[in-house]
Amino acid sequence: MVSYCENDVDCRRLLQLIHFGEKFDSVNCEKTCANCSRNQRYTVKDVTVTAKQLVDLVKVSGQRFSISHLLEVFRGSLSQLVKKHRHVTLSLHGAGKHLGKNEASRVMRHLTIKLRFPVEAPKKVSKATPAKNSLPLEKQSPLPVDTPFQPHSDVDLSLSTKLHSALRKLRGDLVKEAGEGVMAYHIFGNATLQQIGKKIPRTKEELLEINGIGKAKIMKYVDHVLQTIEGTIRDHQREKVQSKKQLVKKIVTETPMDVDASNAEFRDIDFDDDIFDNQVIPMGFYPSLGNVFRPTCCLPTLRPSNEFTPGTTAVAIPLPQRGSTSLLAPGAEKPGEKTGNLHQNLVKGVSFSQKRRELAIHDLQNSPDLASALLRSGEMLKAQELNIVLRHFGNLNRVDDLCQLFEWMREHGKTNGASYSGYIKVVGRNFSSMKALEVYNTINDDSTRTNVSVCNSTLHSLIKDGNLSSSLKLFNQMKRAGLEPDTVTYSTLLAGCAKARGGFLKAMDLVREMKFRGLSMDAVLYGTMISVCASNDECEEAQKYFDEMKTEGYSPNSFHYSSLLNAYAYAGNYKKADELVQEMRSAGLDLSKVILTTLLKAYVRSGLFEKSRELLDELQALGYAEDEMPYCILMDGLAKSGKLTEAKTIFQEMKQKQVKNDGYSYSIMITALCRSRLIDEAKQLACEYETKYGKYDVVILNSMLCVYCRSGEMDNVMKTMKRMDELAIIPDLSTFRILIKYFCTEKLYILAYRTMLDMHSKGHQPEEGLCVSLINRLGRISAHSEAFSLYTILKYGKRTMNKAIHHKILRILLAGNLLKDAYVVVKDNAKVIPPHAIKKFAIAFMEKGNINLVNDVIKSVHSSGYKIDPVIFEIAISRYVKQPEKKDLLFHLLQWMPGQEYHVNLSTRNMLLENSEPLGRQSLLELLSRHYMVLKSKREEKTK
């Protein structure tokens, strides 16, 4: 109704008749309605950006404010209510100030009605905004959304579901036939289709009892609806008959082992439709069977036998065809004898089928030749049973067999969501996240692609490899495709935020989105968020989530305490750390190795080395110092505080106690010795590690690289880089920094430049100081293009740059005669470049630059506030005079100059007059007269 009232464009009669499911051409209105009689012209306007901004505003405001309040925020109101809720600080405050109130209101109402903003009220409603038209009010009736169809329990569920789908398809066809303007709900609403599916009406009278169907719709659509209902019922009955045939066939083929399946009596059975006309053999109700016997093989729609009497239980057994005498093997009991054995045989038949499947699974799991086993046993197994084998291979890390089995399952159409989910996990764990992503991208079925388990496995693989940006991009694509993320999805992405730079803001966005979807924070999510806050040095936020978790009724465990303790450790707040540990003791929680090690980190960060030493002794006494990590924490703190002797003592103690070493302690000591310029000792320690351990990762290799670069040993540097390549160890930012500094020291500037390009291609942003230093050195060796390339990387990688860099690169480009690149620098940064440098650039460009860009350069320099020297104009005009074919550019420049109070000097004027014939003398004289008027006015001003 609101949409109808606000629509002042479309024909009123058209809108009314469409609502009742009728067709109407607005031409026939003949200006009899209010809208058609206006004779106004309208233009179509794209409000996509406005709509997106309004949706985002509803999200960031917590979905608890009225439409009118949100519109005030959007249009930039500074009312007391807006200030009270601090909505003036929102980025979208005032985003719609260019819109009229009615225009913004229409967009918001369109979103509310058409796009179905959520109408359920949040748990906590702001007391300050009890507006009547608040978006999420409980009293509002819910909008007609496509909820999952759930038929009544007393109706065949399968039939009701199929009928509902068929009716939706029918409605879609009717909408297409009706033409433009008719919507699906004009024909039948979702609630109406659901009621038809529940009640299954078979006549017009029964249809009229359905809400939403009146006589007008009965006249128009009754034939279509009843035909759809009857057709669906027929198809459903046919499928039931077919399934019964398959069931009987299964009973006979899966015969117990004690029956001779090779007997001619079985080979002669014919599975035609007349099998359902066979008799039912009565089975006596024997006391030996008890009351628990249920004839699982009974077919309920078979005709009952005339011999059937109360007190007997019937089991449907297809009788043999002509030429067969019995279904039972020789020696088996006949129906008239001990029928209990017949029951046992039937039960044996069912269990034998299960036994066959179990044997097939066992065959696949243990066969040395998986291909042969699949030929023998694969066909009889379903996807869920093959998934058991997949999990078995995964647990045993039989990756080759797992890949072979999965490919076979995919070729034979025996995969489901669980198959892809498990396989993607294994591929991500044993190969790479990119391989896992490739597997995901090969999924063709939309329901499998948006299966939450499959999506979670794919995202987990990317997060594990540190690809948070790629994960978030893929996550958005999955949502657009129809994914309904769960708490595991968000927990996975939040775990990635804990490891990424700037992950805290992304984590906050994910939490807001999760709450918007109606998902609640649980203990795992709280722990992950505390960890994210800790790793991003947001100690107060970590404390806030910890307190909120306890308020919500969740009891903190060791993970929550260790995450919060880690936040205190990063902040160096040992007092808070001590209080938290005391709280754990009061709660009866054991102080694990992780807790005590994190507490040690807090002491070290606070500079409490004596207390740290005592805690390390406690860890040793508890048996928690069997690896090097506690020692490394204390050694690193001592070394960075200049206490190298104490750090050496800890290192020697660790070696004497033969603590398990993964290389981190050596890395810390090598780096500390290099920092203290004890290069020989550092080299000796590096050689010792190579001899004793020979295990490498990027940390220890960076330390070794540092010492070899400091000592100037190029051979060892190259040897270390080669080892990094052979071991497929990905260099990090520290690796590139060490190499670039070393190459600059060795004056291998081109090699340093290539290393910096490689660093940038790996996603690392160059440091400004290092980059500027290399730019200067490249300029000295006349590598002007390379210097400009680094300048471009730095420019687009940083929001702010040192102003002096623009002047430096301009000087380098002018020296290399790269005038076009120099023009780009001046155009973007002329206001921060010294005037003398701009003049030098302008003269150089006027003399040698692209003549077609001369006018653009002059205008760009002028727009920067620089007063152009007459010499620059003289050089430019002289180039134009030498090339008469460019006279259009010359005239354009001469026309522009007087408007900016520029004029040609005497020598330039004489040069133009001498060469006026090829340029057009009359036009030239007119332009020069304008220049003379500018000169005259300037002289008069000087005289005054």
Summary of the structure (lengths in Angstrom):
residues: 944
radius of gyration: 41.1
end to end distance: 74.1
largest distance: 139.4
contacts: 2756
relative contact order: 0.02
helix: 66%
strand: 1%
